[in-house]
Amino acid sequence: VDFDALFIPDYADRVGMIAPQLAYYGIEELPLLGINGWNSPDLLRVAGAFVEGAIFVDGFFAYS
């Protein structure tokens, strides 16, 4: 693969289907980047090791 990372702007349910497919096609060492929709325990339950080390952004409000 000729790029440094893969940005997947989708939600946890779809990322849970995409990440294992990437590994199936030999794209395992590529860092995955995502959006706040990844902030779900379901993603870890479904994709587990396939999203290990992934980075996603999310909002934070200290006074919430």
LUMNUTOR-847793 format. One record per atom (N, C-alpha, C, O): residue number from 1; residue in three letters; atom name; x negated, y, z negated. Coordinates in nm, 2 decimals, always signed. Layout:
<atoms>
+------+------+------+--------+--------+--------+
| resi | resn | name |     px |     py |     pz |
+------+------+------+--------+--------+--------+
|  NUM |  ala |   CA |      X |      Y |      Z |
...
+------+------+------+--------+--------+--------+
</atoms>
This chain:
<atoms>
+------+------+------+--------+--------+--------+
| resi | resn | name |     px |     py |     pz |
+------+------+------+--------+--------+--------+
|    1 |  val |    N |  -0.09 |  -0.12 |  +0.00 |
|    1 |  val |   CA |  +0.00 |  +0.00 |  +0.00 |
|    1 |  val |    C |  -0.09 |  +0.12 |  +0.00 |
|    1 |  val |    O |  -0.19 |  +0.13 |  -0.07 |
|    2 |  asp |    N |  -0.05 |  +0.22 |  +0.08 |
|    2 |  asp |   CA |  -0.14 |  +0.34 |  +0.10 |
|    2 |  asp |    C |  -0.09 |  +0.46 |  +0.02 |
|    2 |  asp |    O |  -0.10 |  +0.57 |  +0.07 |
|    3 |  phe |    N |  -0.04 |  +0.44 |  -0.10 |
|    3 |  phe |   CA |  +0.00 |  +0.55 |  -0.19 |
|    3 |  phe |    C |  -0.03 |  +0.52 |  -0.33 |
|    3 |  phe |    O |  -0.05 |  +0.40 |  -0.36 |
|    4 |  asp |    N |  -0.03 |  +0.62 |  -0.42 |
|    4 |  asp |   CA |  -0.08 |  +0.60 |  -0.56 |
|    4 |  asp |    C |  +0.03 |  +0.56 |  -0.65 |
|    4 |  asp |    O |  +0.00 |  +0.50 |  -0.76 |
|    5 |  ala |    N |  +0.16 |  +0.59 |  -0.62 |
|    5 |  ala |   CA |  +0.27 |  +0.55 |  -0.71 |
|    5 |  ala |    C |  +0.40 |  +0.55 |  -0.63 |
|    5 |  ala |    O |  +0.40 |  +0.59 |  -0.51 |
|    6 |  leu |    N |  +0.50 |  +0.49 |  -0.69 |
|    6 |  leu |   CA |  +0.63 |  +0.48 |  -0.63 |
|    6 |  leu |    C |  +0.73 |  +0.55 |  -0.72 |
|    6 |  leu |    O |  +0.75 |  +0.50 |  -0.83 |
|    7 |  phe |    N |  +0.80 |  +0.65 |  -0.66 |
|    7 |  phe |   CA |  +0.90 |  +0.72 |  -0.73 |
|    7 |  phe |    C |  +1.04 |  +0.66 |  -0.69 |
|    7 |  phe |    O |  +1.07 |  +0.66 |  -0.58 |
|    8 |  ile |    N |  +1.11 |  +0.61 |  -0.79 |
|    8 |  ile |   CA |  +1.24 |  +0.55 |  -0.77 |
|    8 |  ile |    C |  +1.35 |  +0.64 |  -0.84 |
|    8 |  ile |    O |  +1.37 |  +0.62 |  -0.96 |
|    9 |  pro |    N |  +1.41 |  +0.73 |  -0.78 |
|    9 |  pro |   CA |  +1.51 |  +0.82 |  -0.84 |
|    9 |  pro |    C |  +1.65 |  +0.76 |  -0.85 |
|    9 |  pro |    O |  +1.74 |  +0.80 |  -0.79 |
|   10 |  asp |    N |  +1.66 |  +0.65 |  -0.93 |
|   10 |  asp |   CA |  +1.79 |  +0.58 |  -0.94 |
|   10 |  asp |    C |  +1.80 |  +0.54 |  -1.08 |
|   10 |  asp |    O |  +1.72 |  +0.57 |  -1.17 |
|   11 |  tyr |    N |  +1.91 |  +0.47 |  -1.12 |
|   11 |  tyr |   CA |  +1.95 |  +0.44 |  -1.25 |
|   11 |  tyr |    C |  +1.90 |  +0.30 |  -1.29 |
|   11 |  tyr |    O |  +1.86 |  +0.22 |  -1.20 |
|   12 |  ala |    N |  +1.90 |  +0.27 |  -1.42 |
|   12 |  ala |   CA |  +1.85 |  +0.14 |  -1.47 |
|   12 |  ala |    C |  +1.90 |  +0.02 |  -1.40 |
|   12 |  ala |    O |  +1.82 |  -0.08 |  -1.38 |
|   13 |  asp |    N |  +2.03 |  +0.01 |  -1.37 |
|   13 |  asp |   CA |  +2.08 |  -0.11 |  -1.31 |
|   13 |  asp |    C |  +2.02 |  -0.14 |  -1.18 |
|   13 |  asp |    O |  +1.99 |  -0.26 |  -1.15 |
|   14 |  arg |    N |  +2.00 |  -0.04 |  -1.10 |
|   14 |  arg |   CA |  +1.94 |  -0.06 |  -0.97 |
|   14 |  arg |    C |  +1.79 |  -0.08 |  -0.98 |
|   14 |  arg |    O |  +1.73 |  -0.17 |  -0.91 |
|   15 |  val |    N |  +1.72 |  -0.01 |  -1.07 |
|   15 |  val |   CA |  +1.58 |  -0.03 |  -1.08 |
|   15 |  val |    C |  +1.55 |  -0.17 |  -1.13 |
|   15 |  val |    O |  +1.45 |  -0.23 |  -1.10 |
|   16 |  gly |    N |  +1.64 |  -0.22 |  -1.22 |
|   16 |  gly |   CA |  +1.63 |  -0.36 |  -1.26 |
|   16 |  gly |    C |  +1.63 |  -0.46 |  -1.15 |
|   16 |  gly |    O |  +1.58 |  -0.57 |  -1.17 |
|   17 |  met |    N |  +1.69 |  -0.43 |  -1.04 |
|   17 |  met |   CA |  +1.70 |  -0.51 |  -0.92 |
|   17 |  met |    C |  +1.58 |  -0.49 |  -0.83 |
|   17 |  met |    O |  +1.52 |  -0.58 |  -0.77 |
|   18 |  ile |    N |  +1.53 |  -0.36 |  -0.82 |
|   18 |  ile |   CA |  +1.42 |  -0.32 |  -0.73 |
|   18 |  ile |    C |  +1.29 |  -0.37 |  -0.78 |
|   18 |  ile |    O |  +1.21 |  -0.43 |  -0.71 |
|   19 |  ala |    N |  +1.26 |  -0.35 |  -0.91 |
|   19 |  ala |   CA |  +1.13 |  -0.38 |  -0.97 |
|   19 |  ala |    C |  +1.08 |  -0.53 |  -0.94 |
|   19 |  ala |    O |  +0.97 |  -0.55 |  -0.90 |
|   20 |  pro |    N |  +1.17 |  -0.62 |  -0.97 |
|   20 |  pro |   CA |  +1.13 |  -0.76 |  -0.94 |
|   20 |  pro |    C |  +1.10 |  -0.79 |  -0.79 |
|   20 |  pro |    O |  +1.02 |  -0.87 |  -0.76 |
|   21 |  gln |    N |  +1.18 |  -0.72 |  -0.71 |
|   21 |  gln |   CA |  +1.16 |  -0.74 |  -0.56 |
|   21 |  gln |    C |  +1.02 |  -0.69 |  -0.52 |
|   21 |  gln |    O |  +0.95 |  -0.74 |  -0.43 |
|   22 |  leu |    N |  +0.98 |  -0.58 |  -0.58 |
|   22 |  leu |   CA |  +0.84 |  -0.52 |  -0.55 |
|   22 |  leu |    C |  +0.74 |  -0.63 |  -0.58 |
|   22 |  leu |    O |  +0.64 |  -0.65 |  -0.51 |
|   23 |  ala |    N |  +0.75 |  -0.69 |  -0.70 |
|   23 |  ala |   CA |  +0.65 |  -0.79 |  -0.74 |
|   23 |  ala |    C |  +0.66 |  -0.91 |  -0.64 |
|   23 |  ala |    O |  +0.56 |  -0.97 |  -0.61 |
|   24 |  tyr |    N |  +0.78 |  -0.95 |  -0.60 |
|   24 |  tyr |   CA |  +0.79 |  -1.06 |  -0.50 |
|   24 |  tyr |    C |  +0.72 |  -1.03 |  -0.37 |
|   24 |  tyr |    O |  +0.66 |  -1.12 |  -0.31 |
|   25 |  tyr |    N |  +0.71 |  -0.91 |  -0.33 |
|   25 |  tyr |   CA |  +0.64 |  -0.87 |  -0.21 |
|   25 |  tyr |    C |  +0.50 |  -0.83 |  -0.24 |
|   25 |  tyr |    O |  +0.44 |  -0.77 |  -0.15 |
|   26 |  gly |    N |  +0.45 |  -0.86 |  -0.35 |
|   26 |  gly |   CA |  +0.31 |  -0.83 |  -0.38 |
|   26 |  gly |    C |  +0.27 |  -0.69 |  -0.42 |
|   26 |  gly |    O |  +0.16 |  -0.65 |  -0.42 |
|   27 |  ile |    N |  +0.37 |  -0.61 |  -0.45 |
|   27 |  ile |   CA |  +0.35 |  -0.47 |  -0.49 |
|   27 |  ile |    C |  +0.36 |  -0.46 |  -0.65 |
|   27 |  ile |    O |  +0.46 |  -0.42 |  -0.70 |
|   28 |  glu |    N |  +0.26 |  -0.51 |  -0.72 |
|   28 |  glu |   CA |  +0.27 |  -0.52 |  -0.86 |
|   28 |  glu |    C |  +0.18 |  -0.42 |  -0.94 |
|   28 |  glu |    O |  +0.22 |  -0.38 |  -1.05 |
|   29 |  glu |    N |  +0.07 |  -0.37 |  -0.88 |
|   29 |  glu |   CA |  -0.02 |  -0.28 |  -0.95 |
|   29 |  glu |    C |  +0.02 |  -0.14 |  -0.93 |
|   29 |  glu |    O |  -0.05 |  -0.05 |  -0.98 |
|   30 |  leu |    N |  +0.12 |  -0.11 |  -0.85 |
|   30 |  leu |   CA |  +0.16 |  +0.03 |  -0.82 |
|   30 |  leu |    C |  +0.24 |  +0.09 |  -0.93 |
|   30 |  leu |    O |  +0.34 |  +0.03 |  -0.97 |
|   31 |  pro |    N |  +0.19 |  +0.20 |  -0.99 |
|   31 |  pro |   CA |  +0.27 |  +0.26 |  -1.10 |
|   31 |  pro |    C |  +0.41 |  +0.30 |  -1.05 |
|   31 |  pro |    O |  +0.43 |  +0.36 |  -0.94 |
|   32 |  leu |    N |  +0.51 |  +0.28 |  -1.13 |
|   32 |  leu |   CA |  +0.65 |  +0.32 |  -1.10 |
|   32 |  leu |    C |  +0.68 |  +0.44 |  -1.18 |
|   32 |  leu |    O |  +0.65 |  +0.46 |  -1.30 |
|   33 |  leu |    N |  +0.74 |  +0.54 |  -1.11 |
|   33 |  leu |   CA |  +0.79 |  +0.66 |  -1.17 |
|   33 |  leu |    C |  +0.94 |  +0.68 |  -1.15 |
|   33 |  leu |    O |  +0.99 |  +0.64 |  -1.05 |
|   34 |  gly |    N |  +1.00 |  +0.73 |  -1.26 |
|   34 |  gly |   CA |  +1.15 |  +0.74 |  -1.25 |
|   34 |  gly |    C |  +1.21 |  +0.86 |  -1.32 |
|   34 |  gly |    O |  +1.14 |  +0.95 |  -1.36 |
|   35 |  ile |    N |  +1.34 |  +0.86 |  -1.33 |
|   35 |  ile |   CA |  +1.42 |  +0.97 |  -1.38 |
|   35 |  ile |    C |  +1.48 |  +0.93 |  -1.51 |
|   35 |  ile |    O |  +1.46 |  +0.81 |  -1.56 |
|   36 |  asn |    N |  +1.55 |  +1.02 |  -1.58 |
|   36 |  asn |   CA |  +1.61 |  +0.99 |  -1.71 |
|   36 |  asn |    C |  +1.71 |  +0.88 |  -1.70 |
|   36 |  asn |    O |  +1.75 |  +0.82 |  -1.81 |
|   37 |  gly |    N |  +1.76 |  +0.84 |  -1.59 |
|   37 |  gly |   CA |  +1.85 |  +0.72 |  -1.58 |
|   37 |  gly |    C |  +1.78 |  +0.59 |  -1.61 |
|   37 |  gly |    O |  +1.85 |  +0.49 |  -1.63 |
|   38 |  trp |    N |  +1.65 |  +0.59 |  -1.63 |
|   38 |  trp |   CA |  +1.58 |  +0.47 |  -1.67 |
|   38 |  trp |    C |  +1.59 |  +0.45 |  -1.82 |
|   38 |  trp |    O |  +1.55 |  +0.34 |  -1.87 |
|   39 |  asn |    N |  +1.62 |  +0.55 |  -1.89 |
|   39 |  asn |   CA |  +1.62 |  +0.55 |  -2.04 |
|   39 |  asn |    C |  +1.74 |  +0.46 |  -2.09 |
|   39 |  asn |    O |  +1.84 |  +0.51 |  -2.13 |
|   40 |  ser |    N |  +1.72 |  +0.33 |  -2.07 |
|   40 |  ser |   CA |  +1.83 |  +0.24 |  -2.11 |
|   40 |  ser |    C |  +1.76 |  +0.11 |  -2.16 |
|   40 |  ser |    O |  +1.67 |  +0.06 |  -2.09 |
|   41 |  pro |    N |  +1.81 |  +0.05 |  -2.27 |
|   41 |  pro |   CA |  +1.76 |  -0.08 |  -2.31 |
|   41 |  pro |    C |  +1.79 |  -0.19 |  -2.21 |
|   41 |  pro |    O |  +1.72 |  -0.29 |  -2.20 |
|   42 |  asp |    N |  +1.89 |  -0.17 |  -2.13 |
|   42 |  asp |   CA |  +1.92 |  -0.26 |  -2.02 |
|   42 |  asp |    C |  +1.81 |  -0.28 |  -1.92 |
|   42 |  asp |    O |  +1.79 |  -0.39 |  -1.87 |
|   43 |  leu |    N |  +1.74 |  -0.18 |  -1.89 |
|   43 |  leu |   CA |  +1.63 |  -0.19 |  -1.80 |
|   43 |  leu |    C |  +1.52 |  -0.28 |  -1.85 |
|   43 |  leu |    O |  +1.47 |  -0.37 |  -1.77 |
|   44 |  leu |    N |  +1.49 |  -0.27 |  -1.97 |
|   44 |  leu |   CA |  +1.39 |  -0.37 |  -2.03 |
|   44 |  leu |    C |  +1.44 |  -0.51 |  -2.04 |
|   44 |  leu |    O |  +1.37 |  -0.61 |  -2.01 |
|   45 |  arg |    N |  +1.57 |  -0.52 |  -2.07 |
|   45 |  arg |   CA |  +1.63 |  -0.65 |  -2.07 |
|   45 |  arg |    C |  +1.63 |  -0.72 |  -1.94 |
|   45 |  arg |    O |  +1.61 |  -0.84 |  -1.93 |
|   46 |  val |    N |  +1.66 |  -0.65 |  -1.83 |
|   46 |  val |   CA |  +1.68 |  -0.70 |  -1.70 |
|   46 |  val |    C |  +1.54 |  -0.71 |  -1.63 |
|   46 |  val |    O |  +1.51 |  -0.82 |  -1.57 |
|   47 |  ala |    N |  +1.46 |  -0.61 |  -1.64 |
|   47 |  ala |   CA |  +1.33 |  -0.61 |  -1.56 |
|   47 |  ala |    C |  +1.21 |  -0.64 |  -1.64 |
|   47 |  ala |    O |  +1.11 |  -0.68 |  -1.58 |
|   48 |  gly |    N |  +1.21 |  -0.62 |  -1.77 |
|   48 |  gly |   CA |  +1.10 |  -0.66 |  -1.86 |
|   48 |  gly |    C |  +0.97 |  -0.62 |  -1.81 |
|   48 |  gly |    O |  +0.93 |  -0.50 |  -1.79 |
|   49 |  ala |    N |  +0.89 |  -0.72 |  -1.78 |
|   49 |  ala |   CA |  +0.75 |  -0.71 |  -1.75 |
|   49 |  ala |    C |  +0.73 |  -0.63 |  -1.61 |
|   49 |  ala |    O |  +0.62 |  -0.57 |  -1.59 |
|   50 |  phe |    N |  +0.83 |  -0.63 |  -1.53 |
|   50 |  phe |   CA |  +0.82 |  -0.57 |  -1.40 |
|   50 |  phe |    C |  +0.82 |  -0.41 |  -1.41 |
|   50 |  phe |    O |  +0.77 |  -0.35 |  -1.32 |
|   51 |  val |    N |  +0.86 |  -0.36 |  -1.52 |
|   51 |  val |   CA |  +0.86 |  -0.21 |  -1.54 |
|   51 |  val |    C |  +0.76 |  -0.17 |  -1.65 |
|   51 |  val |    O |  +0.76 |  -0.06 |  -1.70 |
|   52 |  glu |    N |  +0.68 |  -0.27 |  -1.70 |
|   52 |  glu |   CA |  +0.58 |  -0.24 |  -1.80 |
|   52 |  glu |    C |  +0.48 |  -0.13 |  -1.75 |
|   52 |  glu |    O |  +0.43 |  -0.15 |  -1.64 |
|   53 |  gly |    N |  +0.47 |  -0.03 |  -1.83 |
|   53 |  gly |   CA |  +0.38 |  +0.08 |  -1.79 |
|   53 |  gly |    C |  +0.44 |  +0.19 |  -1.70 |
|   53 |  gly |    O |  +0.38 |  +0.28 |  -1.66 |
|   54 |  ala |    N |  +0.57 |  +0.17 |  -1.67 |
|   54 |  ala |   CA |  +0.64 |  +0.27 |  -1.58 |
|   54 |  ala |    C |  +0.66 |  +0.40 |  -1.66 |
|   54 |  ala |    O |  +0.66 |  +0.40 |  -1.79 |
|   55 |  ile |    N |  +0.67 |  +0.51 |  -1.59 |
|   55 |  ile |   CA |  +0.68 |  +0.64 |  -1.65 |
|   55 |  ile |    C |  +0.81 |  +0.70 |  -1.60 |
|   55 |  ile |    O |  +0.83 |  +0.71 |  -1.48 |
|   56 |  phe |    N |  +0.89 |  +0.76 |  -1.69 |
|   56 |  phe |   CA |  +1.01 |  +0.83 |  -1.65 |
|   56 |  phe |    C |  +1.02 |  +0.96 |  -1.73 |
|   56 |  phe |    O |  +0.97 |  +0.96 |  -1.84 |
|   57 |  val |    N |  +1.09 |  +1.06 |  -1.68 |
|   57 |  val |   CA |  +1.11 |  +1.18 |  -1.75 |
|   57 |  val |    C |  +1.25 |  +1.18 |  -1.81 |
|   57 |  val |    O |  +1.34 |  +1.12 |  -1.76 |
|   58 |  asp |    N |  +1.26 |  +1.25 |  -1.92 |
|   58 |  asp |   CA |  +1.39 |  +1.26 |  -1.99 |
|   58 |  asp |    C |  +1.39 |  +1.39 |  -2.06 |
|   58 |  asp |    O |  +1.29 |  +1.44 |  -2.10 |
|   59 |  gly |    N |  +1.51 |  +1.44 |  -2.09 |
|   59 |  gly |   CA |  +1.52 |  +1.57 |  -2.17 |
|   59 |  gly |    C |  +1.50 |  +1.54 |  -2.32 |
|   59 |  gly |    O |  +1.52 |  +1.43 |  -2.36 |
|   60 |  phe |    N |  +1.46 |  +1.64 |  -2.39 |
|   60 |  phe |   CA |  +1.44 |  +1.63 |  -2.53 |
|   60 |  phe |    C |  +1.48 |  +1.77 |  -2.59 |
|   60 |  phe |    O |  +1.43 |  +1.87 |  -2.55 |
|   61 |  phe |    N |  +1.56 |  +1.76 |  -2.69 |
|   61 |  phe |   CA |  +1.60 |  +1.89 |  -2.76 |
|   61 |  phe |    C |  +1.58 |  +1.86 |  -2.91 |
|   61 |  phe |    O |  +1.64 |  +1.78 |  -2.97 |
|   62 |  ala |    N |  +1.48 |  +1.93 |  -2.97 |
|   62 |  ala |   CA |  +1.44 |  +1.90 |  -3.11 |
|   62 |  ala |    C |  +1.55 |  +1.92 |  -3.21 |
|   62 |  ala |    O |  +1.54 |  +1.86 |  -3.32 |
|   63 |  tyr |    N |  +1.65 |  +2.00 |  -3.18 |
|   63 |  tyr |   CA |  +1.75 |  +2.03 |  -3.28 |
|   63 |  tyr |    C |  +1.88 |  +1.96 |  -3.25 |
|   63 |  tyr |    O |  +1.99 |  +2.00 |  -3.30 |
|   64 |  ser |    N |  +1.88 |  +1.85 |  -3.17 |
|   64 |  ser |   CA |  +2.00 |  +1.78 |  -3.15 |
|   64 |  ser |    C |  +2.03 |  +1.68 |  -3.25 |
|   64 |  ser |    O |  +2.13 |  +1.60 |  -3.24 |
+------+------+------+--------+--------+--------+
</atoms>
